[in-house]
Amino acid sequence: MNSFAIRNGLGYVTLALMIAALFMVFDYVPPEAEQGIAQLIFYFHVPLAWVAFASFGIVAIAGIFYLWLGDQLWDDLGYAAAETGMVFCTLMIVAGSIWAKPIWGTWWTWDSRLTTTFILWLMYVGYLMLRASADDTPQVARFGAVIGIVAALDVPIVIASVRLWRTIHPAVLVTKQGGHGLEDPRMVATLLVCLAAFTAFWAWLLMLRFSQLRTRTRLGALAVRIAFADAALSDSK
Amino acid sequence: MENLGYLFAAYSIIFVVIFLYVVFIWRRQAALDAELRTLEARMAALTDETAASTSGDSQSDA
């Protein structure tokens, strides 16, 4: 099975899972007693965070391999993961902020979880600005790899922030008392389906973007070879 | 149904941004296809020019 067939299959799986996730969020799961309907944002907010963190983990791993081996493939993978990670991280922050307004009474507060997430977001903005503003040279790829690795170090800090510092952000998945804070089994089932849907969607987007960046790299190399051949032909005339 | 507006806003923004990102990827693909066609055309022209130049050389040698 080639990568095109895998990607297509993953696309259909994503579509089916996303429809199931939406059905479960809006028709199956009961809203949480205190927060009411606004709590339903949680079922997309958590998966968005998961795929954003997974993306940034891949950026760091790809960065380490790029610095070690110098193979352009790792740079393309890191760039693709950073881009998809930024899309999901931005959506995670926006969804969280919309949830916060009716629950906390404010769109944003400089809480430890929110602040460390904002720092993470800013570092990947820097990564993408570097990649967008400079040519694709090995030096820029090395800078990008270093930024990607350093920025990913913030991911465990974001995750641990609700236990390390005083915060108003709820610790739902792993509470301070241990266990999770989802009172109904339907909430757990809905969250798992949403996590599966976003994981499939993220993998599909990442494969698509990575494949595009690989193609771009190969086309660039081909253009250079054609330019050399062109010049050689002109000289021989 | 209190806070329905917030719920609607959150899910709408998520799907609109995801849709825009997919459109962005789609447009990048179209640009790559165009670049590939340009390079293929240049490659074909180069092959023709090389063939013509080689046959010209062999005729002058004869």
Boltz contact constraints between the chains, C-beta under 6 A:
constraints:
  - contact:
      token1: [A, 37]
      token2: [B, 3]
      max_distance: 6.0
  - contact:
      token1: [A, 37]
      token2: [B, 4]
      max_distance: 6.0
  - contact:
      token1: [A, 37]
      token2: [B, 7]
      max_distance: 6.0
  - contact:
      token1: [A, 38]
      token2: [B, 3]
      max_distance: 6.0
  - contact:
      token1: [A, 38]
      token2: [B, 6]
      max_distance: 6.0
  - contact:
      token1: [A, 40]
      token2: [B, 7]
      max_distance: 6.0
  - contact:
      token1: [A, 41]
      token2: [B, 10]
      max_distance: 6.0
  - contact:
      token1: [A, 44]
      token2: [B, 14]
      max_distance: 6.0
  - contact:
      token1: [A, 87]
      token2: [B, 21]
      max_distance: 6.0
  - contact:
      token1: [A, 91]
      token2: [B, 14]
      max_distance: 6.0
  - contact:
      token1: [A, 91]
      token2: [B, 17]
      max_distance: 6.0
  - contact:
      token1: [A, 94]
      token2: [B, 13]
      max_distance: 6.0
  - contact:
      token1: [A, 95]
      token2: [B, 10]
      max_distance: 6.0
  - contact:
      token1: [A, 98]
      token2: [B, 6]
      max_distance: 6.0
  - contact:
      token1: [A, 98]
      token2: [B, 9]
      max_distance: 6.0
  - contact:
      token1: [A, 98]
      token2: [B, 10]
      max_distance: 6.0
  - contact:
      token1: [A, 102]
      token2: [B, 3]
      max_distance: 6.0
  - contact:
      token1: [A, 102]
      token2: [B, 6]
      max_distance: 6.0
  - contact:
      token1: [A, 208]
      token2: [B, 25]
      max_distance: 6.0
  - contact:
      token1: [A, 212]
      token2: [B, 28]
      max_distance: 6.0
  - contact:
      token1: [A, 215]
      token2: [B, 32]
      max_distance: 6.0
  - contact:
      token1: [A, 219]
      token2: [B, 35]
      max_distance: 6.0
  - contact:
      token1: [A, 222]
      token2: [B, 39]
      max_distance: 6.0
  - contact:
      token1: [A, 226]
      token2: [B, 42]
      max_distance: 6.0
  - contact:
      token1: [A, 229]
      token2: [B, 46]
      max_distance: 6.0
  - contact:
      token1: [A, 233]
      token2: [B, 49]
      max_distance: 6.0
